[in-house]
Amino acid sequence: MKILVVDDQRSGRRTLRQILAALDDVEVLEAVGLDDALAAVERSAPDLLLLDVRLSDDPRDRGGLEILRRVRASGRSTPAVMVTSVSELSEIREAMRLGAQDYVLKDELCPEMLLPIVEGQRERLLLKGEVVRLRERVDRTFGTRALLGSSAAMERVRRIIERVAESNKTVLIRGETGSGKEMVARALHEMSSRRGEPFVAVNCSALPGTLIESLIFGHERGAFTGAEKRMRGQLELAGAGTILLDEIAEMPGELQAKLLRVLEDRRFRPLGAESEIPLRARVLAATHVDLEKRIHDGRFREDLFYRLNVVTVHVPSLAERDADLIELLLAFTAELPRKLRYTDDAIAWLVRRPWPGNVRELRNVVERLALLADDDLIDVPTLEELARERPVVDATAEIDRLARALLALPERLGSKLRVIERAVLHHAIESCGGNKAAAARLIGVDRKMLERRWDRHTGEEPPSSRRVTPANAPRYLGAEEPPSSRRVTPANASRYFGGEEPPSSRRFALPSDPGDT
């Protein structure tokens, strides 16, 4: 800690130095007059000023006040303690108005009076430094500094964040899975004056529609079966902070209409409540899907899209900023306790490798190398073993086996395409707990198509307590159930259904629509 003592009398400076000598890790600097003190402040940047009010024999001299005035005018917030006589109380009041933290009377100057004041200032200085370090850590973790990369695409993202962070308008964050959309949302929160308030993220695709509504809006006791107590929703828990609606495209249609009203009125009503609650939080939304296509298909409200799309932040994929890959690789490696190194060929191999999972996949690969690599020096053979891109499973062979088993089913089942379609629909809906939207995503079709095809097979809802498994599938398909001790597989299905397995060299081509059969 550096302390600058400013006093025109050498005896006064010597007394202060002797008192301060009792403190550890303190460097005492001295100055005689105004110019000398200002030069020392510029040169050494002291942590504390001990200022005498009068710096000459002239009774009108108020050099200490002038030093404090000029230090504050320069933008410095260096704490100051005035050392003065009892006859200069009016000057002490002036010093306090200029930002002095305390004062000591010369008539009472002693270690018991001065040292507690200095120690208090040192503790405040240490606390301030800790706050600064924590703030920097938060910025590195959640702020714009956490958005690694120096490419033009990432610079554009950071520039947009800085411009709109203080706004209360909604922001739509778009980008591929794993590209860092939630980090952009965090940066928007941390760069704003809301950073001291909560940041709440809600995944709209993780829960069924009824649970999402209760989670976002909250509910009163008795609002529905099982609502035994009042629960505050995420809109209320966010307070004056920020709420991120992740995967907004998966929000059910009825909730989309309700969210639109909330965004327009800035008020919301919990389930079962009689009165509305003001919305104080800023709303951000994120998605990786093509919302325009969803609107065209009738699966997303166009008016909600325009309400969310006040400002759009496009988070580039790793393929769009491949120049950042080495910077990201080294940054992720530096965060790990194990200090990995890479050969030039290994870096070139990583640059050539496609990254469909974007930045998230790259981070996962680095962590895997740190856990499983035998040597700290990563070379191409190590990458071939631990970081090779896992190809998307080629389901052609499996489909061929299933097709052969399907053709071996008894003819009395009728259309075999309708049989297998009903089984797939039934199993998807059951495995998703009756949530048809989730079942449609699992199959790879939209919900309306799933409902149309399900209605063609049966008018009944699938039993909620039963699931279709290989062991009981024939029960639902109308075939005889195989012996309980046996398992039906594509290889032996024909044995149970009485058909002959077609030649393995043949392939079965599905018509474009089951009705074609």
GUVEXDREN-475612 format. One record per residue (C-alpha): y, z, x; residue number from 1. Coordinates in steps of 0.02 Angstrom, whole numbers, plus 50000, padded with zeros to 5 digits. Each point is the difference from the previous one (the first is absolute). Example, Ala and Ser with C-alpha at 12.3 -4.5 7.8 and 13.67 -1.06 7.14 Angstrom:
+-------+-------+-------+-----+
|     v |     w |     u |   n |
+-------+-------+-------+-----+
| 49775 | 50390 | 50615 |   1 |
| 50172 | 49967 | 50069 |   2 |
+-------+-------+-------+-----+
This chain:
+-------+-------+-------+-----+
|     v |     w |     u |   n |
+-------+-------+-------+-----+
| 50000 | 50000 | 50000 |   1 |
| 50171 | 49950 | 50070 |   2 |
| 50149 | 50112 | 49962 |   3 |
| 50178 | 49946 | 50044 |   4 |
| 50118 | 50147 | 50030 |   5 |
| 50184 | 49952 | 49984 |   6 |
| 50125 | 50131 | 50061 |   7 |
| 50155 | 49984 | 50109 |   8 |
| 49966 | 50170 | 50083 |   9 |
| 49865 | 50008 | 50133 |  10 |
| 49962 | 50182 | 49957 |  11 |
| 49966 | 49952 | 49819 |  12 |
| 49882 | 49860 | 50054 |  13 |
| 49911 | 50116 | 50122 |  14 |
| 49974 | 50132 | 49864 |  15 |
| 49924 | 49875 | 49880 |  16 |
| 49888 | 49929 | 50137 |  17 |
| 49936 | 50174 | 50043 |  18 |
| 49958 | 50036 | 49819 |  19 |
| 49913 | 49833 | 49975 |  20 |
| 49896 | 50026 | 50158 |  21 |
| 49887 | 50116 | 49899 |  22 |
| 49936 | 49849 | 49902 |  23 |
| 49858 | 49888 | 50062 |  24 |
| 50015 | 49811 | 50013 |  25 |
| 50190 | 50000 | 49984 |  26 |
| 50114 | 49891 | 50105 |  27 |
| 50181 | 50059 | 50001 |  28 |
| 50139 | 49872 | 50030 |  29 |
| 50183 | 50047 | 50024 |  30 |
| 50166 | 49917 | 49957 |  31 |
| 50179 | 50060 | 50025 |  32 |
| 50109 | 49895 | 49886 |  33 |
| 50003 | 49868 | 49863 |  34 |
| 49968 | 49845 | 50106 |  35 |
| 49869 | 50087 | 50105 |  36 |
| 49906 | 50059 | 49846 |  37 |
| 50003 | 49830 | 49913 |  38 |
| 49935 | 49916 | 50157 |  39 |
| 49858 | 50127 | 50011 |  40 |
| 49954 | 49969 | 49818 |  41 |
| 49990 | 49812 | 50030 |  42 |
| 49907 | 50019 | 50165 |  43 |
| 49874 | 50137 | 49962 |  44 |
| 49984 | 50007 | 49808 |  45 |
| 49987 | 50192 | 49990 |  46 |
| 49903 | 50084 | 49861 |  47 |
| 50128 | 50139 | 49971 |  48 |
| 50186 | 50024 | 50033 |  49 |
| 50077 | 50170 | 50039 |  50 |
| 50187 | 49968 | 49977 |  51 |
| 50149 | 50110 | 50038 |  52 |
| 50139 | 49966 | 49876 |  53 |
| 50140 | 50008 | 50130 |  54 |
| 49977 | 49901 | 50161 |  55 |
| 50164 | 50040 | 50089 |  56 |
| 50132 | 50135 | 50017 |  57 |
| 50103 | 49918 | 49865 |  58 |
| 49982 | 50109 | 49842 |  59 |
| 50016 | 49842 | 49895 |  60 |
| 49852 | 49918 | 50086 |  61 |
| 49852 | 49966 | 49886 |  62 |
| 49896 | 49894 | 50118 |  63 |
| 49832 | 50064 | 49935 |  64 |
| 50042 | 49941 | 49824 |  65 |
| 50052 | 49831 | 50068 |  66 |
| 49834 | 49982 | 50093 |  67 |
| 49904 | 50039 | 49841 |  68 |
| 50108 | 49880 | 49900 |  69 |
| 49969 | 49855 | 50123 |  70 |
| 49814 | 50035 | 50014 |  71 |
| 49983 | 49991 | 49811 |  72 |
| 50107 | 49843 | 49993 |  73 |
| 49882 | 49916 | 50122 |  74 |
| 49856 | 50025 | 49877 |  75 |
| 49912 | 50137 | 50097 |  76 |
| 49932 | 50151 | 49906 |  77 |
| 49981 | 50111 | 50153 |  78 |
| 50003 | 50182 | 49940 |  79 |
| 50147 | 50105 | 50063 |  80 |
| 50034 | 50187 | 50015 |  81 |
| 50181 | 50058 | 50022 |  82 |
| 50038 | 50137 | 50127 |  83 |
| 50170 | 50072 | 49957 |  84 |
| 50105 | 50156 | 49981 |  85 |
| 50031 | 50100 | 49842 |  86 |
| 50178 | 49936 | 49990 |  87 |
| 49940 | 49820 | 49970 |  88 |
| 49909 | 50020 | 49833 |  89 |
| 50099 | 49858 | 49921 |  90 |
| 49937 | 49885 | 50139 |  91 |
| 49822 | 50059 | 49964 |  92 |
| 50018 | 49946 | 49819 |  93 |
| 50064 | 49831 | 50058 |  94 |
| 49851 | 49985 | 50118 |  95 |
| 49880 | 50036 | 49858 |  96 |
| 50079 | 49861 | 49897 |  97 |
| 49973 | 49884 | 50149 |  98 |
| 49814 | 50043 | 50004 |  99 |
| 49981 | 50148 | 50118 | 100 |
| 49841 | 50099 | 49963 | 101 |
| 50056 | 50175 | 50054 | 102 |
| 50125 | 50100 | 50104 | 103 |
| 50000 | 50146 | 50122 | 104 |
| 50150 | 50113 | 50035 | 105 |
| 50038 | 50022 | 50184 | 106 |
| 50029 | 50186 | 49973 | 107 |
| 49819 | 50015 | 49937 | 108 |
| 49921 | 49877 | 50121 | 109 |
| 49830 | 50066 | 50057 | 110 |
| 49819 | 49940 | 50005 | 111 |
| 49961 | 50085 | 49834 | 112 |
| 50136 | 49899 | 49914 | 113 |
| 49983 | 49831 | 50085 | 114 |
| 49815 | 49976 | 50035 | 115 |
| 49938 | 50011 | 49818 | 116 |
| 50126 | 49865 | 49955 | 117 |
| 49941 | 49887 | 50141 | 118 |
| 49817 | 50031 | 49958 | 119 |
| 50033 | 49957 | 49818 | 120 |
| 50080 | 49836 | 50052 | 121 |
| 49852 | 49962 | 50113 | 122 |
| 49878 | 50028 | 49857 | 123 |
| 50102 | 49883 | 49889 | 124 |
| 49999 | 49872 | 50139 | 125 |
| 49810 | 50011 | 50019 | 126 |
| 49978 | 49987 | 49811 | 127 |
| 50114 | 49849 | 49993 | 128 |
| 49900 | 49917 | 50138 | 129 |
| 49838 | 50035 | 49907 | 130 |
| 50072 | 49924 | 49841 | 131 |
| 50051 | 49846 | 50097 | 132 |
| 49826 | 49983 | 50076 | 133 |
| 49918 | 50022 | 49830 | 134 |
| 50117 | 49871 | 49927 | 135 |
| 49954 | 49878 | 50138 | 136 |
| 49816 | 50034 | 49969 | 137 |
| 50021 | 49966 | 49815 | 138 |
| 50094 | 49840 | 50041 | 139 |
| 49859 | 49945 | 50115 | 140 |
| 49871 | 50041 | 49867 | 141 |
| 50085 | 49947 | 49839 | 142 |
| 50170 | 49922 | 50040 | 143 |
| 50043 | 49824 | 50057 | 144 |
| 49941 | 50047 | 50175 | 145 |
| 49825 | 50016 | 49927 | 146 |
| 50006 | 49815 | 49954 | 147 |
| 49942 | 49935 | 50168 | 148 |
| 50033 | 49824 | 50056 | 149 |
| 50147 | 49902 | 50069 | 150 |
| 49966 | 49835 | 49913 | 151 |
| 50132 | 49919 | 49892 | 152 |
| 49899 | 50038 | 49844 | 153 |
| 49996 | 50187 | 50036 | 154 |
| 50183 | 50003 | 50049 | 155 |
| 50039 | 49924 | 49831 | 156 |
| 49899 | 50137 | 49913 | 157 |
| 50092 | 50137 | 50096 | 158 |
| 50167 | 49920 | 49961 | 159 |
| 49964 | 49996 | 49813 | 160 |
| 49943 | 50182 | 50003 | 161 |
| 50161 | 50056 | 50084 | 162 |
| 50105 | 49906 | 49873 | 163 |
| 49915 | 50061 | 49841 | 164 |
| 49941 | 50174 | 50052 | 165 |
| 50149 | 50089 | 49920 | 166 |
| 49992 | 49900 | 49840 | 167 |
| 49920 | 50071 | 49842 | 168 |
| 49935 | 49829 | 49947 | 169 |
| 49815 | 49963 | 49988 | 170 |
| 49918 | 49908 | 50145 | 171 |
| 49844 | 49892 | 49988 | 172 |
| 49898 | 50003 | 50160 | 173 |
| 49880 | 49854 | 50018 | 174 |
| 49872 | 49962 | 50134 | 175 |
| 49816 | 49985 | 50039 | 176 |
| 49882 | 50148 | 50001 | 177 |
| 50020 | 50100 | 50161 | 178 |
| 50167 | 49924 | 50047 | 179 |
| 50096 | 50164 | 49982 | 180 |
| 50080 | 50000 | 49827 | 181 |
| 49993 | 50189 | 49982 | 182 |
| 50081 | 50020 | 50172 | 183 |
| 50144 | 49892 | 49939 | 184 |
| 50016 | 50112 | 49847 | 185 |
| 49999 | 50154 | 50112 | 186 |
| 50134 | 49923 | 50110 | 187 |
| 50109 | 49965 | 49847 | 188 |
| 49982 | 50183 | 49952 | 189 |
| 50032 | 50071 | 50175 | 190 |
| 50151 | 49888 | 50031 | 191 |
| 50085 | 50060 | 49840 | 192 |
| 50087 | 50161 | 49953 | 193 |
| 49844 | 50040 | 49896 | 194 |
| 49896 | 50037 | 50155 | 195 |
| 50010 | 50188 | 49966 | 196 |
| 49921 | 49973 | 49829 | 197 |
| 49816 | 49961 | 49961 | 198 |
| 49918 | 49831 | 50032 | 199 |
| 49863 | 49969 | 49871 | 200 |
| 49878 | 49853 | 50006 | 201 |
| 49893 | 49953 | 49849 | 202 |
| 49859 | 49873 | 50012 | 203 |
| 49999 | 49911 | 49832 | 204 |
| 49828 | 49924 | 50030 | 205 |
| 49908 | 50161 | 50041 | 206 |
| 49987 | 50074 | 49825 | 207 |
| 49968 | 49940 | 49821 | 208 |
| 50153 | 49965 | 49893 | 209 |
| 49997 | 50164 | 49904 | 210 |
| 49993 | 50104 | 50158 | 211 |
| 50137 | 49897 | 50084 | 212 |
| 50114 | 50031 | 49851 | 213 |
| 49972 | 50187 | 50010 | 214 |
| 50017 | 49998 | 50189 | 215 |
| 50166 | 49906 | 49999 | 216 |
| 50083 | 50072 | 49845 | 217 |
| 49914 | 50169 | 49987 | 218 |
| 49944 | 50084 | 49839 | 219 |
| 50026 | 50153 | 49894 | 220 |
| 49865 | 50125 | 49957 | 221 |
| 49893 | 49934 | 49858 | 222 |
| 50063 | 49821 | 50018 | 223 |
| 49820 | 49939 | 50002 | 224 |
| 49825 | 50070 | 50012 | 225 |
| 49983 | 50097 | 50162 | 226 |
| 50188 | 50025 | 50025 | 227 |
| 49988 | 50189 | 50017 | 228 |
| 50167 | 50022 | 50087 | 229 |
| 50161 | 49908 | 50032 | 230 |
| 49994 | 49883 | 50149 | 231 |
| 50153 | 49926 | 50081 | 232 |
| 49987 | 49814 | 50035 | 233 |
| 50041 | 49913 | 50163 | 234 |
| 50168 | 49941 | 49931 | 235 |
| 50049 | 50181 | 49976 | 236 |
| 49922 | 50063 | 50162 | 237 |
| 50097 | 49870 | 50099 | 238 |
| 50161 | 50087 | 49948 | 239 |
| 50148 | 49916 | 50083 | 240 |
| 49887 | 49920 | 50130 | 241 |
| 49902 | 49838 | 49997 | 242 |
| 49846 | 49945 | 49902 | 243 |
| 49894 | 49852 | 50058 | 244 |
| 49895 | 49911 | 49869 | 245 |
| 49870 | 49919 | 50111 | 246 |
| 49895 | 49855 | 49936 | 247 |
| 50120 | 49982 | 49853 | 248 |
| 49911 | 49840 | 49945 | 249 |
| 49848 | 50103 | 49947 | 250 |
| 50099 | 50107 | 49878 | 251 |
| 49934 | 49978 | 49821 | 252 |
| 50108 | 49898 | 49883 | 253 |
| 50047 | 50144 | 49884 | 254 |
| 50061 | 50101 | 50148 | 255 |
| 50100 | 49851 | 50064 | 256 |
| 50101 | 50003 | 49839 | 257 |
| 50028 | 50187 | 50015 | 258 |
| 50052 | 49986 | 50183 | 259 |
| 50124 | 49863 | 49955 | 260 |
| 50084 | 50116 | 49875 | 261 |
| 50007 | 50139 | 50130 | 262 |
| 50084 | 49887 | 50128 | 263 |
| 50127 | 49941 | 49873 | 264 |
| 50044 | 50170 | 49923 | 265 |
| 49967 | 50109 | 50155 | 266 |
| 49911 | 50122 | 49885 | 267 |
| 49816 | 50033 | 49962 | 268 |
| 49899 | 50101 | 49877 | 269 |
| 49840 | 50092 | 50054 | 270 |
| 49849 | 49979 | 49886 | 271 |
| 50017 | 50116 | 49850 | 272 |
| 50179 | 50052 | 50044 | 273 |
| 50140 | 50006 | 49871 | 274 |
| 50144 | 49967 | 50120 | 275 |
| 50031 | 49881 | 50144 | 276 |
| 50029 | 50044 | 50182 | 277 |
| 50130 | 49911 | 50109 | 278 |
| 49930 | 49894 | 50140 | 279 |
| 50086 | 50050 | 50162 | 280 |
| 49881 | 49918 | 50124 | 281 |
| 50018 | 49827 | 50073 | 282 |
| 49858 | 49884 | 49951 | 283 |
| 49914 | 49884 | 50125 | 284 |
| 49854 | 49885 | 49958 | 285 |
| 49875 | 49913 | 50113 | 286 |
| 49867 | 49867 | 49975 | 287 |
| 49894 | 49879 | 50099 | 288 |
| 49964 | 49878 | 49857 | 289 |
| 50096 | 49849 | 49937 | 290 |
| 50102 | 50075 | 49858 | 291 |
| 50063 | 49830 | 49944 | 292 |
| 49821 | 49944 | 49972 | 293 |
| 49963 | 50162 | 49908 | 294 |
| 50150 | 49966 | 49887 | 295 |
| 49938 | 49823 | 49969 | 296 |
| 49827 | 50068 | 49955 | 297 |
| 50078 | 50126 | 49881 | 298 |
| 49943 | 50150 | 50101 | 299 |
| 50171 | 50064 | 50056 | 300 |
| 50161 | 50017 | 49902 | 301 |
| 50134 | 49879 | 50052 | 302 |
| 50141 | 50117 | 49949 | 303 |
| 49926 | 50140 | 50105 | 304 |
| 49987 | 49882 | 50148 | 305 |
| 50185 | 49959 | 49991 | 306 |
| 50042 | 50185 | 49978 | 307 |
| 49902 | 50046 | 50156 | 308 |
| 50053 | 49849 | 50101 | 309 |
| 50180 | 50053 | 50031 | 310 |
| 49967 | 49994 | 50188 | 311 |
| 49839 | 49931 | 50076 | 312 |
| 49936 | 50049 | 50171 | 313 |
| 49865 | 49882 | 50064 | 314 |
| 49892 | 50088 | 50129 | 315 |
| 49930 | 49865 | 50114 | 316 |
| 49815 | 49993 | 50037 | 317 |
| 49941 | 50015 | 50180 | 318 |
| 49970 | 49813 | 50002 | 319 |
| 50184 | 49973 | 49959 | 320 |
| 50053 | 50107 | 50148 | 321 |
| 49861 | 49977 | 50127 | 322 |
| 50128 | 50022 | 50139 | 323 |
| 50002 | 50186 | 49954 | 324 |
| 49814 | 50024 | 50025 | 325 |
| 50008 | 50056 | 50183 | 326 |
| 50142 | 50121 | 49961 | 327 |
| 49901 | 50073 | 49856 | 328 |
| 49842 | 50010 | 50105 | 329 |
| 50086 | 50097 | 50139 | 330 |
| 50090 | 50114 | 49877 | 331 |
| 49839 | 50046 | 49908 | 332 |
| 49912 | 50029 | 50166 | 333 |
| 50139 | 50115 | 50061 | 334 |
| 49978 | 50112 | 49847 | 335 |
| 49820 | 50041 | 50045 | 336 |
| 49946 | 50139 | 50120 | 337 |
| 49888 | 49878 | 50093 | 338 |
| 50102 | 49883 | 50109 | 339 |
| 49919 | 49830 | 49979 | 340 |
| 50044 | 49849 | 50106 | 341 |
| 49968 | 49817 | 49962 | 342 |
| 49959 | 49854 | 50111 | 343 |
| 50103 | 49842 | 49981 | 344 |
| 49850 | 49910 | 49925 | 345 |
| 49976 | 50142 | 49876 | 346 |
| 50181 | 49987 | 49942 | 347 |
| 49983 | 49812 | 49982 | 348 |
| 49840 | 50028 | 49898 | 349 |
| 50092 | 50120 | 49884 | 350 |
| 50144 | 49878 | 49979 | 351 |
| 49880 | 49860 | 49951 | 352 |
| 49903 | 50109 | 49879 | 353 |
| 50050 | 49981 | 49816 | 354 |
| 50060 | 50160 | 49917 | 355 |
| 49971 | 49986 | 49812 | 356 |
| 50029 | 50188 | 49985 | 357 |
| 50167 | 49983 | 50091 | 358 |
| 50076 | 50149 | 50092 | 359 |
| 49883 | 50125 | 49919 | 360 |
| 49849 | 49906 | 50067 | 361 |
| 50075 | 49991 | 50175 | 362 |
| 50030 | 50188 | 50000 | 363 |
| 49821 | 50031 | 49942 | 364 |
| 49932 | 49891 | 50139 | 365 |
| 50100 | 50095 | 50132 | 366 |
| 49937 | 50167 | 49933 | 367 |
| 49822 | 49934 | 50000 | 368 |
| 50016 | 49947 | 50181 | 369 |
| 50066 | 50171 | 50047 | 370 |
| 49849 | 50083 | 49918 | 371 |
| 49859 | 49884 | 50050 | 372 |
| 50047 | 49906 | 50160 | 373 |
| 49903 | 50054 | 50153 | 374 |
| 50142 | 49967 | 50123 | 375 |
| 50188 | 50022 | 49990 | 376 |
| 50023 | 49820 | 50057 | 377 |
| 49970 | 49889 | 49850 | 378 |
| 49930 | 49828 | 50040 | 379 |
| 49940 | 49854 | 49895 | 380 |
| 49816 | 50056 | 49989 | 381 |
| 50057 | 50167 | 49932 | 382 |
| 50107 | 49913 | 49871 | 383 |
| 49856 | 49884 | 49955 | 384 |
| 49895 | 50152 | 49964 | 385 |
| 50125 | 50115 | 49914 | 386 |
| 50143 | 49893 | 49936 | 387 |
| 49922 | 49837 | 49946 | 388 |
| 50061 | 49946 | 49830 | 389 |
| 49875 | 50045 | 49869 | 390 |
| 49970 | 49836 | 49907 | 391 |
| 50009 | 50002 | 49813 | 392 |
| 49823 | 50019 | 49937 | 393 |
| 49927 | 49829 | 49962 | 394 |
| 49920 | 50029 | 49832 | 395 |
| 49920 | 49827 | 49991 | 396 |
| 49828 | 50060 | 50054 | 397 |
| 50004 | 50149 | 49882 | 398 |
| 50056 | 49888 | 49856 | 399 |
| 49856 | 49883 | 50038 | 400 |
| 49876 | 50143 | 49990 | 401 |
| 50073 | 50062 | 49837 | 402 |
| 49998 | 49824 | 49929 | 403 |
| 49815 | 49981 | 50041 | 404 |
| 49963 | 50166 | 49916 | 405 |
| 50103 | 49948 | 49849 | 406 |
| 49903 | 49838 | 49978 | 407 |
| 49838 | 50098 | 50006 | 408 |
| 50046 | 50101 | 49845 | 409 |
| 49897 | 49967 | 49841 | 410 |
| 50057 | 49857 | 49889 | 411 |
| 50006 | 50114 | 49848 | 412 |
| 50162 | 50074 | 50067 | 413 |
| 50090 | 49841 | 49953 | 414 |
| 50151 | 49948 | 50103 | 415 |
| 49978 | 50080 | 50169 | 416 |
| 50182 | 49973 | 50043 | 417 |
| 50051 | 50101 | 49848 | 418 |
| 49876 | 50136 | 50050 | 419 |
| 50069 | 50019 | 50175 | 420 |
| 50181 | 49988 | 49941 | 421 |
| 49973 | 50139 | 49874 | 422 |
| 49917 | 50108 | 50133 | 423 |
| 50144 | 49974 | 50122 | 424 |
| 50132 | 50038 | 49868 | 425 |
| 49905 | 50152 | 49938 | 426 |
| 49975 | 50073 | 50173 | 427 |
| 50182 | 49969 | 50053 | 428 |
| 50070 | 50086 | 49845 | 429 |
| 49880 | 50146 | 50015 | 430 |
| 50033 | 50024 | 50186 | 431 |
| 50187 | 50005 | 49965 | 432 |
| 49981 | 50133 | 49867 | 433 |
| 50045 | 49883 | 49857 | 434 |
| 50163 | 49943 | 50082 | 435 |
| 49997 | 49814 | 49964 | 436 |
| 50150 | 49963 | 50110 | 437 |
| 49911 | 50076 | 50149 | 438 |
| 49839 | 49911 | 49953 | 439 |
| 50093 | 49835 | 49994 | 440 |
| 50068 | 50030 | 50175 | 441 |
| 49825 | 50044 | 50060 | 442 |
| 49927 | 49838 | 49933 | 443 |
| 50149 | 49895 | 50054 | 444 |
| 50066 | 49941 | 49831 | 445 |
| 50145 | 50053 | 49892 | 446 |
| 49976 | 50126 | 49861 | 447 |
| 50020 | 49877 | 49857 | 448 |
| 49861 | 49890 | 50067 | 449 |
| 49887 | 50151 | 50021 | 450 |
| 50032 | 50055 | 49821 | 451 |
| 49968 | 49825 | 49931 | 452 |
| 49836 | 49984 | 50093 | 453 |
| 49945 | 50175 | 49952 | 454 |
| 50037 | 49965 | 49816 | 455 |
| 49890 | 49845 | 50011 | 456 |
| 49851 | 50109 | 50046 | 457 |
| 50024 | 50155 | 49894 | 458 |
| 50124 | 50084 | 49887 | 459 |
| 49952 | 50173 | 50063 | 460 |
| 50084 | 50099 | 50135 | 461 |
| 49883 | 50038 | 50145 | 462 |
| 49922 | 50174 | 49989 | 463 |
| 50108 | 50116 | 50102 | 464 |
| 49853 | 50108 | 50051 | 465 |
| 49887 | 49861 | 50064 | 466 |
| 50013 | 49889 | 50152 | 467 |
| 49909 | 49839 | 50037 | 468 |
| 49893 | 50016 | 50155 | 469 |
| 49862 | 49890 | 50072 | 470 |
| 49874 | 50121 | 49925 | 471 |
| 50060 | 49992 | 49820 | 472 |
| 50084 | 49829 | 49996 | 473 |
| 49853 | 49917 | 49907 | 474 |
| 50022 | 50126 | 49860 | 475 |
| 50173 | 49930 | 49966 | 476 |
| 49947 | 49821 | 50032 | 477 |
| 49859 | 50006 | 49872 | 478 |
| 49857 | 49985 | 50124 | 479 |
| 49855 | 50116 | 50029 | 480 |
| 50037 | 50146 | 50111 | 481 |
| 49904 | 49996 | 50165 | 482 |
| 49890 | 50147 | 50048 | 483 |
| 50103 | 50151 | 50048 | 484 |
| 49922 | 50007 | 50172 | 485 |
| 50059 | 49826 | 50045 | 486 |
| 50172 | 49930 | 50041 | 487 |
| 50061 | 49831 | 49945 | 488 |
| 50069 | 49897 | 50144 | 489 |
| 50048 | 49816 | 50010 | 490 |
| 49840 | 49972 | 50098 | 491 |
| 49879 | 50074 | 49871 | 492 |
| 50095 | 49975 | 49837 | 493 |
| 49889 | 49854 | 49951 | 494 |
| 49846 | 50112 | 50014 | 495 |
| 50067 | 50112 | 49860 | 496 |
| 50073 | 49867 | 49887 | 497 |
| 49849 | 49886 | 50002 | 498 |
| 50077 | 49849 | 50080 | 499 |
| 49963 | 49910 | 50159 | 500 |
| 50122 | 50008 | 50141 | 501 |
| 50077 | 49829 | 50027 | 502 |
| 49985 | 49920 | 50170 | 503 |
| 50108 | 50090 | 50127 | 504 |
| 50073 | 49837 | 50059 | 505 |
| 50084 | 49970 | 49833 | 506 |
| 50171 | 50065 | 49955 | 507 |
| 50064 | 50039 | 49827 | 508 |
| 50171 | 49932 | 49952 | 509 |
| 50090 | 50093 | 49862 | 510 |
| 50089 | 49893 | 49869 | 511 |
| 50186 | 50029 | 49979 | 512 |
| 49977 | 50098 | 49838 | 513 |
| 49851 | 50094 | 49929 | 514 |
| 50023 | 49908 | 49837 | 515 |
| 49951 | 49839 | 50087 | 516 |
| 49820 | 50054 | 49992 | 517 |
+-------+-------+-------+-----+
